[in-house]
Amino acid sequence: MTETRPTLPAGRRGAFTLLELLIVIAVIAILAAVAMPVLHIVHIKAKRTEAKHEALNLANAIRAYDAEYSEYPIPEGEAGSDYYETKTGLELMAVLTGEDEVMNPRRLQFYQGKNARGDVAGLIEEPAGSGKFRLVDWWGNEYFVRMDGDYRNGVGKIADCKATVRQGVAVWSKGNPKSDGTFEPCVKWPKSW
């Protein structure tokens, strides 16, 4: 005796049922829902890492300026104090990009950053077409810069940080502001030390 298998109608062979398709779609949706928060965390860490890299590049540019001119790019009258603190606004960036002929008479380009994509993370030209730039982090904030004004003990204690920085240059970003306008604690800031 030979066993015969039941045969399906010609149009139904190997097709998925509606229930099977709905189950596959539900499983994919659940996996996507689980992956989204993880991807968001990875994206935030990538932004912080890039901001830290930018802070290190800026600190190195200031050290290169010091090596070339035997002084930090501190405006006349501000040198000699324990430290000088500024942000990466138009004045400092003009010196480091070679646009300021007074503080950088050789017009050397110490900092070669990338232009911002949109309005965040990089050099933003202000006003447009002026050739003057300010440097901002991923959150649209200028970096903080502190330089040792008297070349003695580093730049001291930074804002809300507990540690004393014993380097001649410190650069940091406070990162993404919270909804109430405050910032994460210092340990989470992208910084050059």
C-alpha positions as CSV (number, residue, x, y, z in Angstrom):
1,M,0.0,0.0,0.0
2,T,1.2,3.4,-0.9
3,E,0.5,6.3,1.3
4,T,-0.8,9.4,-0.4
5,R,-0.5,12.9,1.0
6,P,-3.3,15.3,0.8
7,T,-2.8,17.9,-1.9
8,L,-3.5,21.6,-1.6
9,P,-5.3,23.6,-4.2
10,A,-2.8,25.0,-6.8
11,G,-3.0,28.6,-5.5
12,R,-2.4,27.8,-1.8
13,R,0.9,26.0,-1.9
14,G,3.6,27.4,0.5
15,A,1.8,30.7,1.2
16,F,1.7,32.3,4.7
17,T,-1.6,32.7,6.4
18,L,-2.7,36.1,7.6
19,L,-2.2,35.1,11.2
20,E,1.4,34.1,10.5
21,L,2.2,37.4,8.8
22,L,0.6,39.3,11.7
23,I,2.8,37.4,14.2
24,V,5.9,38.2,12.2
25,I,5.0,41.9,12.0
26,A,4.4,41.9,15.8
27,V,7.7,40.3,16.5
28,I,9.6,42.8,14.3
29,A,7.7,45.7,16.0
30,I,8.7,44.4,19.5
31,L,12.3,44.0,18.5
32,A,12.4,47.6,17.1
33,A,10.8,48.9,20.3
34,V,13.5,47.2,22.3
35,A,16.3,48.5,20.0
36,M,15.2,52.2,19.9
37,P,16.3,53.2,23.4
38,V,19.6,51.4,23.0
39,L,20.2,53.3,19.7
40,H,19.4,56.6,21.4
41,I,21.9,55.9,24.2
42,V,24.6,55.0,21.6
43,H,23.8,58.2,19.7
44,I,24.2,60.3,22.9
45,K,27.5,58.6,23.7
46,A,28.8,59.2,20.1
47,K,28.0,62.9,20.5
48,R,29.8,63.1,23.8
49,T,32.8,61.3,22.3
50,E,32.9,63.7,19.3
51,A,32.7,66.7,21.7
52,K,35.5,65.3,23.8
53,H,37.6,64.9,20.7
54,E,36.9,68.4,19.6
55,A,37.8,69.7,23.1
56,L,41.2,67.9,22.8
57,N,41.8,69.3,19.4
58,L,41.1,72.8,20.6
59,A,43.4,72.4,23.6
60,N,46.1,71.1,21.3
61,A,45.6,74.2,19.0
62,I,46.0,76.5,22.0
63,R,49.2,74.6,23.0
64,A,50.5,74.9,19.5
65,Y,49.9,78.7,19.6
66,D,51.8,78.8,22.9
67,A,54.7,76.8,21.3
68,E,54.8,79.3,18.4
69,Y,54.4,82.6,20.3
70,S,55.6,81.6,23.8
71,E,52.3,82.7,25.3
72,Y,48.7,81.7,25.4
73,P,46.2,83.6,23.2
74,I,45.1,85.8,26.2
75,P,44.0,89.3,25.3
76,E,46.3,92.2,26.4
77,G,45.6,93.2,30.0
78,E,44.2,89.8,31.0
79,A,47.5,87.9,31.2
80,G,49.3,87.5,34.6
81,S,46.2,86.4,36.6
82,D,45.9,82.9,37.8
83,Y,43.8,81.9,34.8
84,Y,41.9,83.4,31.9
85,E,38.5,81.9,31.0
86,T,36.6,82.5,27.8
87,K,34.4,80.6,25.4
88,T,35.0,79.6,21.8
89,G,33.5,82.8,20.4
90,L,34.6,84.9,17.5
91,E,37.7,86.4,19.2
92,L,39.4,83.2,20.3
93,M,38.6,81.4,17.1
94,A,39.8,84.3,14.9
95,V,43.2,83.9,16.6
96,L,43.4,80.2,16.2
97,T,42.1,80.1,12.6
98,G,44.7,82.8,11.5
99,E,42.2,85.6,10.9
100,D,43.4,87.9,13.8
101,E,46.5,89.7,12.6
102,V,47.2,91.3,15.9
103,M,47.4,88.3,18.2
104,N,48.5,86.0,15.4
105,P,50.7,88.2,13.2
106,R,52.0,85.2,11.2
107,R,48.4,84.2,10.5
108,L,49.1,80.6,11.2
109,Q,46.1,78.3,11.3
110,F,46.3,76.4,14.6
111,Y,42.8,75.1,14.5
112,Q,41.3,73.4,11.5
113,G,37.9,72.2,12.5
114,K,35.0,71.2,10.4
115,N,32.1,73.5,9.5
116,A,28.9,72.9,11.4
117,R,26.2,70.7,9.8
118,G,23.1,72.7,10.2
119,D,23.5,74.8,13.3
120,V,25.4,72.3,15.5
121,A,28.8,70.7,16.1
122,G,31.5,72.7,14.4
123,L,32.5,76.1,13.2
124,I,29.6,78.4,12.5
125,E,30.3,81.5,10.4
126,E,28.8,84.7,12.0
127,P,27.7,86.7,10.2
128,A,27.5,84.6,7.1
129,G,30.2,85.4,4.6
130,S,32.3,87.3,7.2
131,G,35.1,84.7,7.5
132,K,34.7,84.9,11.4
133,F,33.7,81.7,13.2
134,R,32.7,80.5,16.6
135,L,33.0,76.8,17.6
136,V,29.9,75.0,19.1
137,D,29.3,71.5,20.4
138,W,26.5,69.1,19.4
139,W,24.1,71.0,21.6
140,G,24.7,74.4,20.1
141,N,26.8,75.7,23.0
142,E,30.3,77.2,22.8
143,Y,33.1,75.3,24.5
144,F,34.5,76.8,27.7
145,V,38.3,77.4,27.6
146,R,40.6,78.2,30.6
147,M,44.2,79.0,30.2
148,D,46.9,79.4,32.9
149,G,47.5,83.1,33.0
150,D,50.6,83.1,35.1
151,Y,52.2,79.8,33.9
152,R,52.4,78.4,37.5
153,N,50.0,75.7,38.7
154,G,47.6,74.9,35.8
155,V,44.1,76.3,35.5
156,G,42.8,75.4,39.0
157,K,39.4,74.1,39.9
158,I,36.9,74.0,37.0
159,A,33.3,75.3,37.7
160,D,31.4,72.4,39.3
161,C,34.2,69.9,39.1
162,K,35.8,68.6,42.3
163,A,39.3,68.0,40.7
164,T,41.9,70.7,40.3
165,V,43.3,70.7,36.7
166,R,47.1,70.9,36.6
167,Q,47.4,71.6,32.9
168,G,48.0,74.9,31.2
169,V,44.9,74.6,29.1
170,A,41.5,73.1,29.8
171,V,38.6,72.9,27.4
172,W,35.1,71.6,28.2
173,S,31.5,71.5,27.2
174,K,28.7,71.1,29.7
175,G,26.8,68.9,27.2
176,N,23.1,68.8,26.6
177,P,21.1,71.0,29.0
178,K,18.3,69.3,30.9
179,S,14.7,70.6,30.5
180,D,15.1,72.8,33.6
181,G,18.2,74.5,32.2
182,T,20.7,72.7,34.4
183,F,23.5,70.4,33.2
184,E,24.7,66.9,33.9
185,P,27.4,66.6,36.6
186,C,31.0,67.3,35.7
187,V,31.9,63.6,35.3
188,K,29.7,63.4,32.2
189,W,31.0,66.6,30.5
190,P,33.2,66.2,27.4
191,K,36.5,67.7,28.5
192,S,40.2,67.8,27.5
193,W,41.7,66.6,30.8
